């Protein structure tokens, strides 16, 4: 396990999670604001392939990547939380939740835990979040986390809203 919160266990993805990720990685509405908006996985074999790439990323970048957000109450997967390099000089936090788990504070709880992990365990000085400007739900989470809106900027072929949080502000 990477870390836990009162309701969540945040851990590396495992091959056995392939069917559990389909409700969020395979749902076009859920991933509409990520990358080109194409589902990451459409069936268990493609989900297993995504998990294989994710676990390889863990090995290449220890402590970074996409991590499973598991509910302690019933071990179901609610989505993922990410902490990963964005370009050469920034570390990005990101989150994605299955539509059935939205509006319960899970993204905020997982992100708060990931910020603690990033600042305390990884020793980061700042963490950024970039998101589609129309993704109002994620923008509200970023603002609730205390992240400061920096404006918009080009990122990977599109324009994103950019937020930043420093260790000093977070602590």
Secondary structure, DSSP 8 states (H G I E B T S, - for coil): --EE-SSEEEEE--GGGHHHHHHHHT-TTTTTTSTTS--S-SSHHHHHHHHHHHHHHHHHSTT-EEEEEEETTT--EEEEEEEEEETTTEEEEEEEE-GGGTTSSHHHHHHHHHHHIIIIIS--SEEEEEEETT-HHHHHHHHHTT-EEEEEEEETTEEEEEEEEEHHHH-
